[in-house]
Amino acid sequence: MAGRVLEGKRIAFLAADGVEEVEYVQPREAVEKAGARTELVSLKDGSIRSFHHLDPSTSYDVDVAVAGADAGAYDALVLPGGVANPDFLRADPDAVRFVRSFHEQGKPIGVICHGPWTLVEADLVRGRRITSWPTLRTDLVNAGAQWVDEECVVDGGIVSSRKPDDLPAFCATIVEEFAR
Protein backbone atom coordinates (compact mmCIF):
# COMPACT_ATOMS: atom_id res chain seq x y z
CA MET A 1 0.00 0.00 0.00
CA ALA A 2 2.66 2.46 -1.01
CA GLY A 3 1.70 6.09 -1.41
CA ARG A 4 -1.68 7.68 -1.81
CA VAL A 5 -2.90 5.59 -4.73
CA LEU A 6 -6.54 6.37 -3.92
CA GLU A 7 -6.12 10.15 -3.90
CA GLY A 8 -9.29 11.73 -5.30
CA LYS A 9 -11.37 8.55 -4.86
CA ARG A 10 -14.55 8.45 -2.81
CA ILE A 11 -15.41 5.14 -1.14
CA ALA A 12 -18.79 4.22 0.37
CA PHE A 13 -18.99 1.92 3.37
CA LEU A 14 -22.50 0.46 3.61
CA ALA A 15 -23.23 -0.77 7.13
CA ALA A 16 -25.99 -0.99 9.71
CA ASP A 17 -26.29 -1.80 13.40
CA GLY A 18 -24.40 -4.98 14.19
CA VAL A 19 -21.46 -4.35 11.85
CA GLU A 20 -18.33 -6.17 13.01
CA GLU A 21 -16.19 -3.27 14.24
CA VAL A 22 -12.80 -4.47 13.03
CA GLU A 23 -14.25 -5.28 9.57
CA TYR A 24 -15.46 -1.68 9.31
CA VAL A 25 -12.57 0.16 10.96
CA GLN A 26 -9.54 -1.53 9.40
CA PRO A 27 -10.66 -1.34 5.74
CA ARG A 28 -11.75 2.28 6.24
CA GLU A 29 -8.38 3.16 7.73
CA ALA A 30 -6.60 1.36 4.87
CA VAL A 31 -8.37 3.23 2.08
CA GLU A 32 -8.08 6.55 3.92
CA LYS A 33 -4.35 5.99 4.43
CA ALA A 34 -4.14 5.37 0.67
CA GLY A 35 -5.74 8.80 0.09
CA ALA A 36 -9.45 8.04 -0.35
CA ARG A 37 -12.34 10.02 1.10
CA THR A 38 -14.83 7.73 2.83
CA GLU A 39 -18.47 7.96 3.84
CA LEU A 40 -20.60 5.74 6.03
CA VAL A 41 -23.89 4.98 4.29
CA SER A 42 -26.59 3.30 6.35
CA LEU A 43 -30.29 2.56 6.53
CA LYS A 44 -31.13 5.77 8.35
CA ASP A 45 -29.60 9.03 9.52
CA GLY A 46 -28.03 9.21 12.96
CA SER A 47 -25.57 6.57 14.06
CA ILE A 48 -24.99 2.85 13.98
CA ARG A 49 -23.61 0.56 16.69
CA SER A 50 -20.75 -1.78 15.87
CA PHE A 51 -20.12 -5.07 17.62
CA HIS A 52 -17.05 -7.02 18.66
CA HIS A 53 -18.35 -10.52 17.94
CA LEU A 54 -21.65 -10.49 19.90
CA ASP A 55 -20.78 -7.65 22.27
CA PRO A 56 -21.92 -4.07 21.54
CA SER A 57 -18.97 -1.77 20.89
CA THR A 58 -18.65 1.71 19.36
CA SER A 59 -21.19 4.01 17.71
CA TYR A 60 -20.38 5.66 14.37
CA ASP A 61 -22.08 8.67 12.80
CA VAL A 62 -23.83 8.01 9.49
CA ASP A 63 -22.88 10.38 6.67
CA VAL A 64 -25.85 9.61 4.41
CA ALA A 65 -28.96 7.44 4.49
CA VAL A 66 -28.98 4.87 1.70
CA ALA A 67 -32.39 6.01 0.42
CA GLY A 68 -30.74 9.28 -0.66
CA ALA A 69 -27.36 7.85 -1.66
CA ASP A 70 -26.23 7.72 -5.29
CA ALA A 71 -23.73 5.02 -6.27
CA GLY A 72 -22.65 7.32 -9.10
CA ALA A 73 -21.08 9.66 -6.55
CA TYR A 74 -18.63 6.96 -5.38
CA ASP A 75 -15.73 5.07 -6.92
CA ALA A 76 -16.07 1.86 -4.88
CA LEU A 77 -18.08 0.16 -2.15
CA VAL A 78 -17.13 -1.81 0.97
CA LEU A 79 -19.57 -4.17 2.68
CA PRO A 80 -18.22 -5.07 6.12
CA GLY A 81 -19.58 -8.14 7.89
CA GLY A 82 -20.99 -8.95 11.27
CA VAL A 83 -23.94 -11.27 11.65
CA ALA A 84 -26.76 -8.71 12.05
CA ASN A 85 -25.46 -5.97 9.75
CA PRO A 86 -25.84 -7.76 6.37
CA ASP A 87 -29.14 -9.29 7.46
CA PHE A 88 -30.54 -5.78 7.99
CA LEU A 89 -29.03 -4.57 4.69
CA ARG A 90 -30.36 -7.41 2.54
CA ALA A 91 -33.88 -6.77 3.84
CA ASP A 92 -33.79 -3.12 2.73
CA PRO A 93 -34.71 -2.46 -0.93
CA ASP A 94 -32.73 0.81 -1.02
CA ALA A 95 -29.59 -0.91 0.26
CA VAL A 96 -29.94 -3.73 -2.29
CA ARG A 97 -30.49 -1.17 -5.09
CA PHE A 98 -27.43 0.79 -3.95
CA VAL A 99 -25.23 -2.33 -4.01
CA ARG A 100 -26.56 -3.47 -7.39
CA SER A 101 -25.90 0.01 -8.82
CA PHE A 102 -22.17 -0.32 -8.13
CA HIS A 103 -22.04 -3.52 -10.16
CA GLU A 104 -24.14 -2.05 -12.98
CA GLN A 105 -21.72 0.89 -13.18
CA GLY A 106 -18.68 -1.41 -13.24
CA LYS A 107 -17.39 -0.18 -9.87
CA PRO A 108 -15.49 -2.50 -7.50
CA ILE A 109 -17.00 -3.90 -4.33
CA GLY A 110 -15.10 -5.22 -1.32
CA VAL A 111 -16.97 -7.65 0.97
CA ILE A 112 -15.92 -9.64 4.02
CA CYS A 113 -17.27 -12.31 6.35
CA HIS A 114 -21.12 -12.27 6.39
CA GLY A 115 -21.23 -9.30 3.97
CA PRO A 116 -21.96 -11.46 0.89
CA TRP A 117 -25.54 -11.96 2.10
CA THR A 118 -26.30 -8.54 0.64
CA LEU A 119 -24.63 -9.56 -2.65
CA VAL A 120 -26.88 -12.65 -2.75
CA GLU A 121 -29.97 -10.47 -2.39
CA ALA A 122 -28.68 -8.18 -5.17
CA ASP A 123 -28.10 -11.28 -7.38
CA LEU A 124 -24.41 -10.46 -7.84
CA VAL A 125 -22.76 -13.79 -6.95
CA ARG A 126 -24.09 -16.02 -9.73
CA GLY A 127 -21.18 -17.50 -11.69
CA ARG A 128 -18.49 -15.91 -9.50
CA ARG A 129 -15.77 -17.35 -7.30
CA ILE A 130 -16.30 -15.93 -3.84
CA THR A 131 -15.32 -16.55 -0.25
CA SER A 132 -17.03 -15.70 3.03
CA TRP A 133 -17.49 -16.81 6.58
CA PRO A 134 -17.94 -20.60 6.22
CA THR A 135 -21.59 -20.66 7.33
CA LEU A 136 -22.58 -18.65 4.23
CA ARG A 137 -21.27 -21.36 1.89
CA THR A 138 -24.66 -23.00 1.27
CA ASP A 139 -26.39 -19.65 0.70
CA LEU A 140 -23.74 -18.59 -1.80
CA VAL A 141 -23.73 -21.93 -3.64
CA ASN A 142 -27.54 -21.90 -3.80
CA ALA A 143 -27.32 -18.40 -5.30
CA GLY A 144 -25.02 -19.70 -8.05
CA ALA A 145 -21.57 -18.84 -6.70
CA GLN A 146 -18.52 -21.05 -6.63
CA TRP A 147 -17.60 -20.82 -2.93
CA VAL A 148 -13.92 -21.24 -2.07
CA ASP A 149 -12.11 -21.30 1.26
CA GLU A 150 -9.37 -18.78 0.50
CA GLU A 151 -8.02 -15.73 2.30
CA CYS A 152 -8.97 -13.27 -0.42
CA VAL A 153 -10.64 -13.74 -3.81
CA VAL A 154 -11.03 -11.26 -6.68
CA ASP A 155 -13.63 -12.05 -9.37
CA GLY A 156 -15.44 -9.66 -11.69
CA GLY A 157 -14.86 -6.56 -9.60
CA ILE A 158 -15.74 -8.20 -6.28
CA VAL A 159 -13.03 -8.64 -3.64
CA SER A 160 -14.10 -11.10 -0.92
CA SER A 161 -12.50 -12.36 2.29
CA ARG A 162 -13.55 -14.82 4.98
CA LYS A 163 -12.95 -13.31 8.43
CA PRO A 164 -11.11 -10.75 10.57
CA ASP A 165 -7.89 -12.79 10.39
CA ASP A 166 -7.89 -12.09 6.63
CA LEU A 167 -8.04 -8.31 7.05
CA PRO A 168 -4.38 -7.62 6.13
CA ALA A 169 -4.84 -9.35 2.76
CA PHE A 170 -8.34 -7.90 2.28
CA CYS A 171 -7.23 -4.34 2.99
CA ALA A 172 -4.22 -4.55 0.68
CA THR A 173 -6.33 -6.06 -2.10
CA ILE A 174 -9.18 -3.53 -1.92
CA VAL A 175 -6.67 -0.68 -2.09
CA GLU A 176 -5.06 -2.30 -5.14
CA GLU A 177 -8.38 -3.02 -6.87
CA PHE A 178 -9.90 0.36 -6.01
CA ALA A 179 -6.82 2.10 -7.48
CA ARG A 180 -7.44 0.59 -10.95
Disulfide bonds with the S-S distance in Angstrom:
none
